[in-house]
Amino acid sequence: MKKSFAILVSVFFFWGFVAASNSILIPVFQKKLDLEQWQGQMIEFIFYVAYTVGALLYMLISKLLQRDVVQQLGYGKSLGLGLFISALGTLLFIPAADTASFSLLLLGLLVVGLGFSLQQTIANPLAIHLGSKETGSQRLSMAGGINNLGTTLGPLVVSFAIFGWGTNPSTELDIAAIKEPYILLGALFILFAAIFWKSDFGGPEEESALQAIEKKSEGSTLAMPQVWMGMLAIFLYVGVEVSTQSNLPAYLESFHGIAIQDIAPYISLYWASLMIGRWTAASGAMGLTGLARQAMRIVLPAAAFVVFLVVNTAAGHDVIGFLPFSIAIAFLTLLDWISKGNPAKQLLYYAVAGIIAIVLGMTADGPLAIYAFLSVGLFASTLWPCIFTLTITGLGRRTAEASSALIMMIMGGGVISLLQGFLASPDLLGIRGSYIVGVACFAYLAFYAVRVSTELKNRGFDLENVESSSGH
């Protein structure tokens, strides 16, 4: 089981690497092809909408076959198929880079995202399947940590491929150079696809005919307020998480004079912030109490921050200027302690903190504004498991259907990014004013936390004892 899980977490790394690398591709193609801000955000739009398109295709194919695709192939072969699809997408980066073709880049990202969609559908339940149910959430948290390692390294690797090494990288925009890391990534996709294809991970249990009839007679799952409100919450959460950083390069260049070739460590820290927040929350799953529990609440986020400092120092970047960010990490640790693991409280506190961070970024100047925007990653870090848990609590046989619907809402990362990019036009709100979109997203998440927690309490669920059970 341990060996199988070690192989499985590879896909979590791949998701993070590609998602964070998009933040480097956006300003590079914008500058080279003279694209407007909203046009650059098409990179995020295509990539994240691919998750929803992939999920719909998966449902359609399963319906045509009259059998669930994953049940037909099994977990291993299904993951292998998803990786092969993503590998095909990376091949399109070669002509996209050689010809500086934005259309081919978008097509490549679409195909990569389609493969990721199938992988996402499988990997989360499989992580739970590979071991006892009692430790399933801990395995997902660990997999999430591997995902964040990918998001931390991705921007650095792609930036190095384009601009070179060190604190004084080349100012030349060599788009042709982006193909190198993606060719390597494609080779890894093929390698792990072959490994998964030959591995026996089993498959999901089939729903009995009686269970299907009973569930159908109970009405539509998606019509339940708890579910459709949760779907909107996931849509907006992924939206604010992605759009905040995907528009960050334009903000840093416009208001702080930070050139594209110097952007990578900022993007890396944003994504590392999610790792910091998730490691902070993971301290509650270690079975510790008293002083040991409190110590790990401090040690784990500090260790995650050190990972960021080490990898960026190794990449030749000066990280001294990022040390004051530890103040924001301390504030996150305080909020984690106050919420005491209650998903509704944590969602509420973090959403309010996210609003404060964005407003501060929009109104402050200098390093304080930069730290404020970067801290959004901290406050978005654990919102997926909080929303996921609140949405599926008490659903019983409806859980699988609701979970699938939530994963489809990952497309919010593309839609909200595109919306903010459109509003960032100088003729509308401008890049700084466009961050009001993030404020609106967090405001709904705060509302959802209060609304759904009240409903669950009225139905007799004790949220103090409900553990967040999924990761993104």
C-alpha positions as CSV (number, residue, x, y, z in Angstrom):
1,M,0.0,0.0,0.0
2,K,2.8,2.4,0.9
3,K,4.5,1.8,-2.5
4,S,1.3,2.3,-4.4
5,F,0.6,5.6,-2.6
6,A,4.1,6.8,-3.3
7,I,3.5,6.2,-7.0
8,L,0.0,7.8,-6.8
9,V,1.3,11.2,-5.4
10,S,3.2,11.7,-8.6
11,V,0.1,13.0,-10.3
12,F,-0.6,15.5,-7.5
13,F,2.9,16.9,-8.2
14,F,2.2,17.1,-11.9
15,W,-1.1,19.0,-11.3
16,G,0.7,21.6,-9.2
17,F,3.7,22.0,-11.5
18,V,1.6,22.8,-14.5
19,A,-1.0,25.0,-12.8
20,A,1.7,27.2,-11.2
21,S,3.8,27.4,-14.4
22,N,0.9,29.0,-16.1
23,S,1.6,32.1,-14.1
24,I,4.9,32.5,-15.9
25,L,3.5,31.7,-19.4
26,I,0.9,34.5,-19.0
27,P,3.2,37.5,-18.8
28,V,5.7,36.0,-21.3
29,F,3.2,35.5,-24.0
30,Q,1.5,38.8,-23.2
31,K,4.8,40.7,-23.6
32,K,6.0,38.8,-26.7
33,L,2.7,38.9,-28.6
34,D,1.5,42.2,-27.2
35,L,-1.7,40.7,-25.7
36,E,-4.2,42.5,-23.5
37,Q,-4.6,41.4,-19.9
38,W,-7.8,39.5,-20.5
39,Q,-6.2,37.7,-23.5
40,G,-3.3,36.5,-21.3
41,Q,-5.9,35.1,-18.9
42,M,-7.2,32.8,-21.6
43,I,-4.3,30.5,-20.5
44,E,-6.0,30.0,-17.1
45,F,-9.5,29.9,-18.7
46,I,-8.7,27.1,-21.1
47,F,-6.7,25.1,-18.6
48,Y,-9.3,25.2,-15.8
49,V,-12.4,24.9,-18.1
50,A,-10.7,21.7,-19.4
51,Y,-11.5,20.1,-16.0
52,T,-15.2,20.6,-16.6
53,V,-15.1,19.6,-20.2
54,G,-13.2,16.5,-19.3
55,A,-15.8,15.6,-16.5
56,L,-18.7,16.1,-19.0
57,L,-16.9,13.9,-21.6
58,Y,-16.3,11.3,-18.9
59,M,-20.0,11.3,-18.0
60,L,-21.1,11.1,-21.7
61,I,-18.7,8.2,-22.5
62,S,-19.8,6.3,-19.5
63,K,-23.4,6.8,-20.5
64,L,-22.8,5.6,-24.0
65,L,-20.9,2.6,-22.7
66,Q,-23.7,2.1,-20.1
67,R,-20.9,1.5,-17.6
68,D,-18.6,3.8,-15.6
69,V,-15.3,4.2,-17.5
70,V,-13.2,3.8,-14.3
71,Q,-15.1,0.7,-13.3
72,Q,-14.5,-0.7,-16.8
73,L,-10.7,0.0,-16.8
74,G,-9.9,0.1,-13.1
75,Y,-8.0,2.8,-11.3
76,G,-4.5,2.0,-12.6
77,K,-5.4,1.9,-16.4
78,S,-7.6,5.0,-16.0
79,L,-4.8,7.0,-14.5
80,G,-2.5,5.7,-17.2
81,L,-5.0,6.9,-19.9
82,G,-5.3,10.3,-18.2
83,L,-1.5,10.7,-18.2
84,F,-1.2,9.6,-21.9
85,I,-3.8,12.3,-22.8
86,S,-1.8,14.9,-20.9
87,A,1.4,13.8,-22.6
88,L,-0.2,14.4,-26.0
89,G,-1.0,17.9,-24.8
90,T,2.7,18.6,-24.0
91,L,3.7,17.6,-27.5
92,L,1.8,20.7,-28.8
93,F,4.1,22.9,-26.7
94,I,6.9,22.2,-29.3
95,P,5.2,23.9,-32.3
96,A,3.7,26.5,-29.9
97,A,7.1,27.5,-28.7
98,D,8.9,27.3,-32.0
99,T,6.3,29.5,-33.8
100,A,5.2,31.6,-30.7
101,S,1.7,30.4,-31.5
102,F,-0.8,31.4,-28.7
103,S,-3.5,29.2,-30.2
104,L,-1.3,26.1,-30.1
105,L,-0.3,26.9,-26.6
106,L,-4.0,27.1,-25.5
107,L,-4.8,23.8,-27.4
108,G,-1.9,22.1,-25.6
109,L,-3.1,23.3,-22.2
110,L,-6.6,22.2,-23.1
111,V,-5.5,18.6,-23.8
112,V,-3.2,18.5,-20.7
113,G,-6.2,19.7,-18.6
114,L,-8.5,17.0,-20.1
115,G,-6.0,14.4,-18.9
116,F,-5.8,16.0,-15.5
117,S,-9.6,16.0,-15.2
118,L,-9.7,12.2,-15.5
119,Q,-6.7,11.9,-13.1
120,Q,-8.5,14.2,-10.6
121,T,-11.6,12.0,-10.8
122,I,-9.6,9.0,-9.8
123,A,-6.7,10.1,-7.6
124,N,-8.7,11.6,-4.7
125,P,-10.9,8.5,-4.0
126,L,-7.9,6.2,-4.7
127,A,-5.9,8.0,-2.1
128,I,-8.6,7.1,0.4
129,H,-8.8,3.5,-1.0
130,L,-5.1,2.8,-0.4
131,G,-5.4,2.2,3.3
132,S,-7.8,2.5,6.2
133,K,-10.6,5.0,6.0
134,E,-9.6,6.5,9.3
135,T,-6.3,7.8,7.8
136,G,-7.7,8.7,4.4
137,S,-7.8,12.5,5.1
138,Q,-4.2,12.3,6.3
139,R,-3.1,10.7,3.0
140,L,-5.0,13.4,1.1
141,S,-3.2,16.1,3.1
142,M,0.1,14.4,2.4
143,A,-0.7,14.3,-1.3
144,G,-1.7,17.9,-1.1
145,G,1.7,18.7,0.2
146,I,3.3,17.0,-2.8
147,N,1.0,19.1,-5.0
148,N,2.3,22.2,-3.4
149,L,5.9,21.2,-3.9
150,G,5.0,21.1,-7.6
151,T,3.4,24.6,-7.4
152,T,6.5,25.9,-5.7
153,L,9.0,24.4,-8.2
154,G,7.0,24.9,-11.4
155,P,7.4,28.7,-11.8
156,L,11.1,28.5,-11.0
157,V,11.8,25.7,-13.5
158,V,9.9,27.4,-16.4
159,S,11.4,30.8,-15.5
160,F,14.9,29.3,-15.6
161,A,14.2,27.7,-19.0
162,I,13.2,31.1,-20.4
163,F,15.5,33.6,-18.6
164,G,18.4,31.5,-17.3
165,W,19.8,31.2,-13.8
166,G,20.6,33.6,-11.0
167,T,19.7,37.0,-9.7
168,N,20.5,38.7,-13.0
169,P,18.7,36.6,-15.6
170,S,18.6,37.4,-19.3
171,T,16.0,40.0,-20.3
172,E,15.4,38.3,-23.6
173,L,12.1,36.6,-24.0
174,D,12.9,33.3,-25.7
175,I,9.5,31.7,-26.0
176,A,11.1,28.8,-27.9
177,A,12.8,27.8,-24.6
178,I,9.5,26.9,-22.9
179,K,9.3,23.6,-24.8
180,E,12.2,22.1,-22.9
181,P,10.6,21.7,-19.5
182,Y,7.3,20.6,-21.1
183,I,9.1,17.9,-23.2
184,L,10.6,16.6,-20.0
185,L,7.3,16.7,-18.3
186,G,5.7,14.9,-21.2
187,A,8.3,12.2,-20.9
188,L,7.5,11.8,-17.2
189,F,3.8,11.6,-18.1
190,I,4.5,8.7,-20.4
191,L,6.8,7.0,-17.9
192,F,4.2,7.1,-15.1
193,A,1.4,6.3,-17.5
194,A,3.1,3.0,-18.3
195,I,3.7,2.4,-14.5
196,F,0.0,3.0,-13.7
197,W,-1.2,1.0,-16.7
198,K,0.7,-2.1,-15.4
199,S,-0.3,-1.6,-11.8
200,D,-3.2,-3.2,-10.1
201,F,-5.0,-0.6,-8.0
202,G,-8.4,-2.2,-8.2
203,G,-11.4,-0.2,-9.0
204,P,-14.5,1.5,-7.4
205,E,-17.3,-0.5,-6.0
206,E,-20.4,-0.6,-8.2
207,E,-23.6,0.8,-6.9
208,S,-26.3,-1.9,-6.6
209,A,-29.5,-1.6,-8.6
210,L,-31.5,-1.1,-5.4
211,Q,-29.2,1.7,-4.2
212,A,-29.6,3.4,-7.6
213,I,-33.4,3.2,-7.5
214,E,-33.5,4.5,-3.9
215,K,-31.2,7.5,-4.7
216,K,-33.2,8.4,-7.8
217,S,-36.5,8.3,-5.9
218,E,-35.1,10.8,-3.4
219,G,-34.9,13.6,-6.0
220,S,-32.0,15.6,-7.5
221,T,-28.9,15.9,-5.4
222,L,-27.9,19.1,-7.2
223,A,-31.2,20.8,-6.2
224,M,-30.3,20.6,-2.5
225,P,-29.2,24.1,-1.3
226,Q,-26.3,22.5,0.6
227,V,-25.0,21.1,-2.6
228,W,-25.6,23.9,-5.2
229,M,-24.4,26.5,-2.8
230,G,-21.3,24.4,-2.2
231,M,-20.7,24.1,-6.0
232,L,-20.8,27.9,-6.3
233,A,-18.4,28.1,-3.3
234,I,-15.9,25.8,-5.0
235,F,-16.3,27.8,-8.2
236,L,-15.5,31.1,-6.5
237,Y,-12.8,29.6,-4.2
238,V,-10.8,28.2,-7.1
239,G,-11.5,31.4,-8.9
240,V,-10.0,33.7,-6.3
241,E,-7.1,31.4,-5.6
242,V,-6.1,31.3,-9.3
243,S,-7.0,34.8,-10.4
244,T,-5.1,36.5,-7.6
245,Q,-1.8,35.1,-8.7
246,S,-2.4,34.9,-12.5
247,N,-3.0,38.7,-12.5
248,L,-0.2,39.3,-10.0
249,P,2.7,39.6,-12.6
250,A,0.8,42.6,-14.3
251,Y,0.3,44.2,-10.9
252,L,3.9,43.8,-9.9
253,E,5.2,45.2,-13.1
254,S,2.8,48.1,-13.2
255,F,3.0,49.3,-9.6
256,H,6.4,48.0,-8.4
257,G,8.5,47.9,-11.6
258,I,9.3,44.2,-11.2
259,A,10.3,42.8,-14.6
260,I,8.9,39.6,-15.9
261,Q,12.3,37.8,-15.5
262,D,12.2,38.6,-11.8
263,I,8.6,37.5,-11.2
264,A,9.2,33.7,-10.5
265,P,10.0,33.9,-6.7
266,Y,6.8,35.9,-6.1
267,I,4.7,33.4,-7.9
268,S,6.6,30.6,-6.1
269,L,5.9,32.2,-2.7
270,Y,2.2,32.6,-3.5
271,W,1.9,28.9,-4.2
272,A,4.2,28.0,-1.4
273,S,1.7,29.9,0.9
274,L,-0.8,27.2,0.1
275,M,1.7,24.6,1.2
276,I,2.3,26.6,4.4
277,G,-1.4,26.8,5.2
278,R,-2.0,23.2,4.5
279,W,0.9,22.0,6.6
280,T,-0.4,24.2,9.4
281,A,-3.8,22.5,9.2
282,A,-2.2,19.1,8.9
283,S,-0.7,19.5,12.4
284,G,-4.2,18.7,13.7
285,A,-4.2,15.3,12.1
286,M,-1.1,14.0,13.9
287,G,-2.9,12.8,17.0
288,L,-0.9,15.1,19.3
289,T,-2.3,17.0,22.2
290,G,-1.2,19.8,24.6
291,L,2.2,21.5,24.1
292,A,3.2,19.0,21.4
293,R,0.2,19.9,19.3
294,Q,0.8,23.6,19.7
295,A,4.5,23.2,18.9
296,M,3.7,21.4,15.6
297,R,1.3,24.2,14.7
298,I,4.3,26.5,14.7
299,V,7.0,24.0,13.4
300,L,5.2,22.8,10.3
301,P,4.4,26.1,8.7
302,A,7.9,27.3,9.5
303,A,9.3,24.2,7.8
304,A,7.2,24.8,4.8
305,F,8.4,28.4,4.6
306,V,12.0,27.2,4.9
307,V,11.3,24.9,1.9
308,F,10.4,28.0,-0.2
309,L,13.5,29.8,1.0
310,V,15.8,26.9,0.2
311,V,14.6,26.1,-3.3
312,N,14.5,29.8,-4.3
313,T,18.0,30.4,-2.9
314,A,19.2,27.3,-4.8
315,A,17.6,28.9,-7.9
316,G,19.8,32.0,-7.4
317,H,17.1,34.4,-6.1
318,D,17.6,36.8,-3.2
319,V,15.1,35.7,-0.5
320,I,16.0,38.2,2.3
321,G,13.2,40.5,1.2
322,F,10.6,37.8,1.8
323,L,11.4,37.2,5.5
324,P,8.8,39.7,6.7
325,F,6.2,37.4,5.2
326,S,6.6,35.4,8.4
327,I,4.3,37.9,10.1
328,A,1.5,36.8,7.8
329,I,2.3,33.2,8.6
330,A,2.1,33.9,12.3
331,F,-1.4,35.4,11.8
332,L,-2.5,32.3,9.9
333,T,-1.3,30.1,12.7
334,L,-3.4,32.2,15.1
335,L,-6.5,31.8,13.0
336,D,-5.9,28.0,12.7
337,W,-5.7,27.8,16.5
338,I,-8.9,29.9,17.0
339,S,-10.9,27.8,14.5
340,K,-9.9,24.5,16.3
341,G,-10.5,22.4,13.2
342,N,-14.1,23.4,12.7
343,P,-14.5,23.7,8.9
344,A,-17.2,26.3,9.1
345,K,-15.3,28.5,11.5
346,Q,-12.1,28.1,9.5
347,L,-13.8,29.0,6.2
348,L,-15.4,32.1,7.8
349,Y,-12.2,33.3,9.5
350,Y,-10.0,32.7,6.4
351,A,-12.5,34.3,4.0
352,V,-12.7,37.4,6.2
353,A,-8.8,37.5,6.3
354,G,-8.8,37.1,2.6
355,I,-11.0,40.1,2.1
356,I,-8.7,42.2,4.4
357,A,-5.6,41.0,2.5
358,I,-7.0,42.0,-0.9
359,V,-8.3,45.3,0.3
360,L,-4.9,46.0,1.9
361,G,-3.2,45.1,-1.4
362,M,-5.5,47.4,-3.3
363,T,-4.9,50.4,-1.0
364,A,-1.4,50.1,0.4
365,D,1.9,50.8,-1.3
366,G,5.3,49.3,-1.3
367,P,6.2,45.8,0.1
368,L,3.1,45.8,2.4
369,A,0.8,45.7,-0.7
370,I,2.9,42.8,-2.2
371,Y,2.8,40.8,1.0
372,A,-0.9,41.4,1.3
373,F,-1.6,39.9,-2.1
374,L,0.8,37.0,-1.5
375,S,-0.9,36.2,1.8
376,V,-4.1,35.4,-0.1
377,G,-2.5,32.1,-0.8
378,L,-2.3,31.4,3.0
379,F,-6.0,32.2,3.5
380,A,-7.1,30.1,0.4
381,S,-5.0,27.1,1.4
382,T,-7.5,25.0,3.3
383,L,-10.8,26.3,1.8
384,W,-11.2,23.4,-0.5
385,P,-11.4,20.8,2.3
386,C,-13.6,23.1,4.4
387,I,-16.1,23.6,1.5
388,F,-15.9,20.0,0.5
389,T,-16.7,18.8,4.0
390,L,-19.5,21.2,4.6
391,T,-21.1,20.3,1.2
392,I,-21.0,16.5,1.6
393,T,-21.8,16.2,5.4
394,G,-24.8,14.0,5.9
395,L,-25.4,13.2,2.2
396,G,-25.1,9.5,2.5
397,R,-25.6,7.8,-0.9
398,R,-25.6,11.2,-2.5
399,T,-22.0,11.9,-1.6
400,A,-20.4,10.5,-4.8
401,E,-22.7,12.5,-7.0
402,A,-22.1,15.7,-5.0
403,S,-18.3,15.1,-5.0
404,S,-18.3,14.8,-8.8
405,A,-20.3,18.0,-9.2
406,L,-17.8,19.9,-6.9
407,I,-14.8,18.8,-9.0
408,M,-16.5,20.1,-12.1
409,M,-16.6,23.6,-10.5
410,I,-12.8,23.8,-10.7
411,M,-13.5,25.7,-13.9
412,G,-14.0,28.8,-11.7
413,G,-10.2,29.2,-11.8
414,G,-10.4,30.0,-15.5
415,V,-13.7,32.0,-15.5
416,I,-12.8,34.3,-12.6
417,S,-9.3,34.9,-14.0
418,L,-10.7,35.9,-17.3
419,L,-13.3,38.1,-15.7
420,Q,-10.6,39.9,-13.6
421,G,-8.4,40.2,-16.6
422,F,-11.2,41.9,-18.6
423,L,-11.9,44.3,-15.7
424,A,-8.2,45.1,-15.4
425,S,-8.3,47.0,-18.7
426,P,-7.2,50.7,-18.1
427,D,-10.6,51.7,-19.6
428,L,-12.4,49.8,-16.8
429,L,-11.1,49.2,-13.3
430,G,-7.4,48.9,-14.0
431,I,-5.2,46.0,-12.6
432,R,-5.3,47.1,-9.0
433,G,-9.1,47.9,-9.0
434,S,-9.8,44.5,-10.7
435,Y,-9.0,42.8,-7.4
436,I,-12.5,43.7,-6.2
437,V,-13.5,40.5,-7.9
438,G,-11.5,38.6,-5.2
439,V,-13.2,40.5,-2.5
440,A,-16.6,39.5,-3.9
441,C,-15.5,35.8,-4.0
442,F,-14.4,35.8,-0.4
443,A,-17.5,37.6,0.7
444,Y,-19.7,34.8,-0.7
445,L,-17.5,32.2,1.0
446,A,-18.0,33.9,4.3
447,F,-21.7,33.9,3.7
448,Y,-21.7,30.2,2.7
449,A,-19.8,29.3,5.9
450,V,-22.5,30.9,8.1
451,R,-25.5,29.7,6.0
452,V,-24.5,26.1,5.7
453,S,-23.2,25.7,9.2
454,T,-26.5,26.9,10.5
455,E,-28.4,24.4,8.4
456,L,-26.2,21.5,9.4
457,K,-26.5,22.4,13.1
458,N,-30.3,22.5,12.7
459,R,-30.1,19.0,11.3
460,G,-28.1,17.8,14.3
461,F,-24.5,17.7,13.0
462,D,-21.8,18.7,15.4
463,L,-19.2,20.6,13.3
464,E,-16.7,20.6,16.1
465,N,-16.2,16.9,15.4
466,V,-16.4,17.0,11.6
467,E,-13.0,16.5,10.0
468,S,-12.1,18.0,6.7
469,S,-11.8,15.1,4.4
470,S,-10.5,16.2,1.0
471,G,-7.8,18.2,-0.5
472,H,-7.2,20.1,-3.7
